[in-house]
Amino acid sequence: MPTASLTIDPAARVGPINRRLFGSFVEHLGRCVYDGIYEPGHPTSDADGFRTDVLELVRELGISTVRYPGGNFVSGYRWEDGVGPREQRPRRLDLAWHSLETNEVGLDEFARWSARAGTELMLALNLGTRGVQEALDLLEYANIRSGSALAEQRIANGTPEPHGVRMWCLGNEMDGPWQIGHRSADDYGKLAAQTARAMRMIDPDLELVACGSSSRAMPTFGEWERVVLEHAYDEVDYISCHAYYDEKPGDLGSFLASPVDMDLFIEQVAAVIDDVAARRGTDKRVAISFDEWNVWYLDRYHDEDKVTDPQSWPIAPRLLEDSYTVADAVVVGGLLMSLVRHADRVTSASLAQLVNVIAPIMTEPGGEVWRQTTFFPFAITSRLARGYALAVAVDTGDYDCAAYGSVPLVDAAATHDPELGTGLFLVNRSQSEAVEVSVDVSALGPVAVAEALTLSDPDPHARNVHGDSSRVAARVNTTASLEQRSLKITLPPVSWTAVHLRSVA
């Protein structure tokens, strides 16, 4: 049996775990909103039409923030369409996803949903077809208590208290030619800086996110970040990263190593941030908001499946409803570990998306809601990863893969909180062999194994589906034991594991 060893030292701090690391993303795309979180007439729906069975799973998932309402959708969105009496709201063409937007759910309704879910609302601004004035209008409507025209409009619409949104995205994926309003880094950087300066004239304490690259594979990657930050460094608090991964046919080994790419993405963006800061002679350090990340099988969304008829605009069509496997969940758990490892630089992140659309939660209209395989590593990591991220070096064997060359067989991340204890997260990338892991925990003092959970299956492509929604789950790993200040645990092939160690008197 292959082996791996590592040491956990609470003094080896990387940075504090910001709760915003466990955010998600709701876009007006497919069935994420309509027939997802919102379904009037469903047996569980509340007075606003939101499904309470979905809300319960969102709370279980441990979501901290929700980025809304896009995504590509936001670059053509008129926020005014989604406020006021529902019967008076216009229906609009959504060019991003060739759908008809009914505007039944808008800012006020979604803010109420977010509060019920126990999440912080993170708003994205349309800098595709709109600009500075429209951003200021939305900020006034959302955050000014009373007295101004738009604040009074919100009050008249039935929301007397301001929403108090602190975090704002200055557009979405403006580096992408697919984006409505796509522009050069120079043009976008100027617009982002102008918008940020104007918004801070209303509230200087807002937290603003500039658009970084929508992929590390973009031809403008690196240079895009540099130019945007040259314009906007003093005005923004974050620059974003977006990344999606999928299993290529016959190459599960590369897919399981996807966190290697995320690690590199984060480190390269951090290097650009530091370079711009050094040349500007500033002590300020812009943080990273990894506000779109997930496993996404985009190649399954073929051209022939897309509606392109200019006279046909479906409402909430079934789009991008990936059914996730055990391997997908192992990768999602590994990507979370990458975010945790970089907690000193990444202080906000959003799993894209939350319900139905490449999501950990699935629904059927009028019917059940269930957890996809990816639900489990996210919910468990959100619950256990507290306090500080720790530097962890793993002594393990390597294997070769087509995408990244030689990569470690076992991946690991750890966190420590004086009250909660220590969280250890492990991935076994071997497709055929279990791995025995030894962990030196002597620096933690006396500890006990409070919990050890593993997600795996003899079939790495097993999944939870409608009608058979409980095949895969994270289950107790009975091999976890402590022997003379050493934790021993066996990891099955293609598996993700979490161990919670608590201090004992």
N, C-alpha and C positions, 0 to 999 in steps of 0.2 A: 504494500500500500504506500503511495506517495505520502510525504510528510511536509509540514510547514511549521515554522516557529516564529513567534514575535513577542515583543515586550510592551506592556502598557505601563506608562509612567505619567501620573497626573501632573508632573512638573513640565512635561513636554508640550506645552500649550501652543497651538497654532493661532487661535483667535476665538472670540465668543461666538456661540451659535445664535444667530439672529432668528427669531421665530418667523420672520418673513421668508426664510429659506424654504418654508413648506407651504408656499402659495400655489394657487391654481389659476385657471383661465376660463372665462366664459365668453364666447363669441356668438354673435347672431349668425350661426352657420349650421346648416342642416337641422338636426333635432336637438341641438344642445340646449337652446332656450325653450322652443315650442315643442311639446311632447317630451321634453327632458325635465328641466326644473319646473316648467310651467305647463299645466294641463287642467284647465277648468273642467269640472265634471268628473274628474278621476275620484274614486272613492276616498282617497286620502287628501284631496286638495283643500287648501284653506280659503279664507275669504278673498285673498288676492289671486287665487287660482294656482298657487304653488303646491307641488306635491310634497306632503310632509314625510312620506316614506323616503323620498330622495334627500330631503333635509337631514333626516336621521343618519343616513350613510355619509353625507358630507361632514357632519359633526364627527362621526366615527373615524373618518379619514384623517381628521386633524388638520384641515386646511386653515391657514393663518390669514392669507390675503387672497383676493380674487381680482385679477386683471379683467377689465370690462370696458367697452363692448367688442373689442377686436384688438389685434388681428386685421387681416385684409379688409374686413367689413368696415372698419372705422374710417378708412380713407375716402369713403363716399357717403358717410353718415351725417345726417342733419339731426343733431340731438334734440332740437325743438319739436321734431315730429313725434317724439316719444313722451311728451309731457302734456298735461291737461286731460280733459274728458276723453276717455277711450273712444267713444263713438264719433268723435270729431278728428281723430288722428288719421293722417293720410297713409295710404299704402304706397310704398316706393319700390322701385327697381333696385335690387342689390346687384351691382355689376360684378363684385368680387366672386360671388358664388352662383350667379345667374338664378336668383331666387326672388320671390316677392316678400318684402318685409312689411308685416302688418302693423308694427309699432304698438302692439298690445302691451309689450313690456318695454319700459323706458327707465330713465334714471331713478325716478322716485320709487317705482315698484321694485327695481332691482336693489336699491339701497335698503329697502325694508327686508327683502330676502336675505341680503348679506348680513344684516344685523341679526336676523333669526338664526342664521347659520353660524354666528359667532365669528365672522371673518371681517377683516379690514378691506374696504373698497379701494381699489387702485384704478383710476380712470385713464383711459387712452384718449388723446385728442386727435381730431381729424386735421392733419397738416398735408393731406393729399389734395383735396379740392377746396380746402378752406385755409384760414390763416390766423393772424394775431387777434383780430377783433372777435372772431367766433370763439377762440379759446378764452378770451376775457369774459365773454358773455356766459359761457358755460361755468366758469369759475365763480362769477357773480351769482348765478342761479343756484349753484351747489352750496356755496360756502358763506355768503353774506347773510347775516341774521335777519335783517329787515331794513326798510327805509328806501332801498333802491328799487327801480322798476322791476328788475328780474327777480330780486329777493321777494318782493311782494307778489309776483306772479307765482313763485313756488308756494308761498303761503296760501294764496287763493286756490292753488291746485291740491290743497289738502296736506301739505307738509310744512308745518309751522316752524320746525327746527331745522337749521342748516345741516347738510350732510357731513360737513367737516372733513372733506377728502384731503389727505395730506400728500399722497403720492400720485404723480401725474406723468404719463408717458407722452413725450413730444412727438407724436406720430407713430407709425409702425412700418418697419422694414422698408424705409425710404431708399435703401440701396438696391431694391429689387425691381427689375424691369416689369414684372407682373403687377406692381403696385400702382394704383391710381395716384397720379401726382409724383411718380418716381422722378428723382432729380439727382444731380451730381452731389458729391460730398461737399463741395464748396457752397453750392446753393442751399443744400439742406442745413449745413452748419450755420450759415447766416440766419436762416429762418428760425432754427431752433434757438439760437442765441437771442434773437429779437423777441420771440414768443416768451422765452424764459424771463427776460428782463421786464417785459410788460406785466407778466403774471406776478412777479415779485413786487411790483408797485402796489398790488392789492394785498399780497401777503408774502413778506420776505422769508418766511419759515417753511414754505412749501418744499417738498422733495421732488426733484425733477429728473426724468430719465431721458437721455438722448438716445436716438437709434444708433446702435452699432450694426455689425454685419449680421445678415440673416442666415449666414452659414460660414464656416471657416473655409469652405470650398469656393466662395465667391471670388471672382477675379480681382475685386477691389479690396479684399480683406487686408487689414493692416493699414493700408493707405487711407481707407475710408475712416477708420477710427482716428488716425492722426489728424486728418484735415478737419473732421467734425470737432474734435477736441481743441484744436488750435482756435477755432471760432468760439466754442461754447464752454471751455474748461471752467472759467470763473462763474458761469451761470448755472451749471448743472451739478447734480449730486451723484448721478449714475450714468453709465453707458451700458446698453443692453447687449446680450448675446442670445442667439437662437440656434438650436441644433436638434436635428431629428436623426434617428438611426433605424435601420431595418436589417433583417437577415437576408442576405443575398443567397440565391439557390446554391446549395452545396457548400456553403461557407459559414457554418455555425461558429467555427472557431474565431473568425474575425468579428462576428457579431457580438459574441460574449466579451470581447476585448474593447467594445465601444467606449468605455470610460477612459481608455488611453487617449482617445481623440479629444474627449471633453477636458481632460487634464491639460492637454497641450493648448487647446482653445483658450481656456482661462488664463494660463500662464503667458501666452502670447499677447492677449489683450491687456493683461496687467503690465507687461513690459512696455507696451505703447503708452499706457497711462503714465507710467513712471518716467518715460522719456519726455513726454510733453510737459509734465510737471517740472522736471529738471531744467528743461530749456526755458521754462517760464519763471524759474526761480521761486516756486511756490511750495509751501509745506502742505497745502491742501491735497488730499488724495481722493480722486473720484473712485467710487465703488463700482462693482459690476452687478447688474441686475440680469440674471439669466432667466428672462421672463417668457421664454418659450423653450421647452425641452420635452422630449418623449421618444418613444418608439412609434414610427409612423410608416406604414406601407403605402407611400404615395404612388408607387408604380401600379398599384391595383386600381387607382382612379384613372381609368383609361379614357382617351378622348371620345371613344364611342359611347361611353356612359354619361358624358356631360350633355346637359341640355343647352343648346345654342340657338334654338328657334327664337327669333326676336319677338314672336307673338305668344311664347309659352314661358311663363315665369312661375314655377311651382312654389307653394308655401311649405317651408320646413321639409324639404326632401331628405331622404336617407342618404347622407353623404359621409364618407370617411369613417364608417362604423367598423373599425378594425376589431376583430375578435382575437384577444391576446392569449399567447401560449405561456407555458412555464418559462421557456427561454426568454420570452419578452419580459416577463416579470423579473427574472434574474438580472437582465440588463438594466431595467428601471431601478432595481435596488442598487446596482453598481453605479449608475449615474448619480443617484442620491449620495452615495459614498464619495464620489468625486466632488460634489458640491460641499459636503461636510469637510472634506480634506482642505478645501480652499475657503474656509469660513472667514479668514482674514481679508479676503478680497471680494468674495461673493456674499453679499448681505441681503439679497432678495432673489427669489426664483419663483417661477410659475410653471407647474406641470400643465402642458397643453394637451387636451382640455379636460373638463370636469365630468360632463355627462354626455353619453352617446357618441360624440365625435372624438375619435382617438382617445378614449376616456376610461378611467378606472371604474366608472359606474354606468350601467346600462339600464334602459327601461323599455317596456312595451306599452303602447297606448292602451289605457284602461286596465293594464295588467301589472305584472310584477316588476320589481327593481332588483338588480343583483350586482354582486361584486365581481369584476373581472380579476384575472390573476394579478394584474399590476396593482390592484387595490392594497394588497397585503404588505408588500415591502414599504409602500409609502406610509400607510397608517402606523405601522410599527416603528419606523424610523422617526416619524413626527412625534410619537409618544416617548421614545427612549433617548433621542439625541438632544440632550440638554446640557447647559453649562458651557464648556469649552471643547472645541475640537482638539484632538491630540495627534501629534506626529507619530506614525506607526510604520516601522520598517519590517517587511515580511521576508524571512529567509525561506524561499520556496523554489521549486523547479520552474523551468520555463517551457513554453511550447511555441512553435512557429505558426504564424497565420499570414494569409496573403496580404491583408490590409496594413498591418502594423509590425510585421517582422516577429522578433522574439518578445513574448510578453509573459508576465508571471502567471503561474497556474492558479495561485490563490491571491485574491485581492482583499484588502482590509481597510477599515476606518474605525476610529474610536472616539468617544466623547466622555467627559467626566463632569459630574455635578456633585458638589459636596453633600447635597441633600438627597437627590434621586439615586446617585451612584454612577456606575460606569456602563456605557453602552458600547458593545463590540459588534461590528457588522462585517460579515465574511461572505465571499463568493468563491465557490469552486468552479473553475472554468473547464475542468476535465469533462469530456463527453462520455467517458467509460469507466473511470475509477474514482472511488471514494478517496478522500484525503484526511489523514489524521493530523490535527492541529494542536500544537502545544503553545500555551500563552503564559509567559512569566508575569504573574500579577502580584509579586512580592511588594512592589512599591505602593500598592493600594492599601496595605495593611490587611487585617482580617476581613474577608469577604465571603459571601455565599452566592450561589447561583439562584437568583430570584426567578429567572425565566430563560429558556432557550428554545427558540422557534426556528424551524427550517421550512422553506418552501422548495419542494422538489416533486418529481414524479418519474416513474420508470420511463414514461414517454415525455421527452422535453417539449413536445408540441401539443400536449394535453391542454385543454382550455375549459372555461366555464361558459356555457351557452344557455340560451332560452330553453327551458325545459330540462336542463341538466346543469344547474347553476352552482353546484357545490362540489364538483369533482376536485378542484384544486383549492388549497388553503395553506396557510402557514400552520404547521403542527409541531407539537412538542418534540424536541430532539432529546431522546433519552440517553444519549451517549455523553452528555455534558457532565463532567465531574471535576472536583478539585482535589489535587493530591500534592501536599507540601508546597503550597503557594504557587501551584501550576494548574492552569485550567486545561483539561483535555477534552476535545470534542471532535467527532468524525463528521465530515461534510460529504453528503452524497454527490454523485456526479451532477453537473449542471444545477447548482443549488445556490440559494441565498439564505443566510442565517443571521439571526440577531440573538445576542446574549446580553442579559441584564445582570450585572453583578452589584449587589448591595453590601454596604459596610455592615459588619456585625460587631457588637461590643466585645 
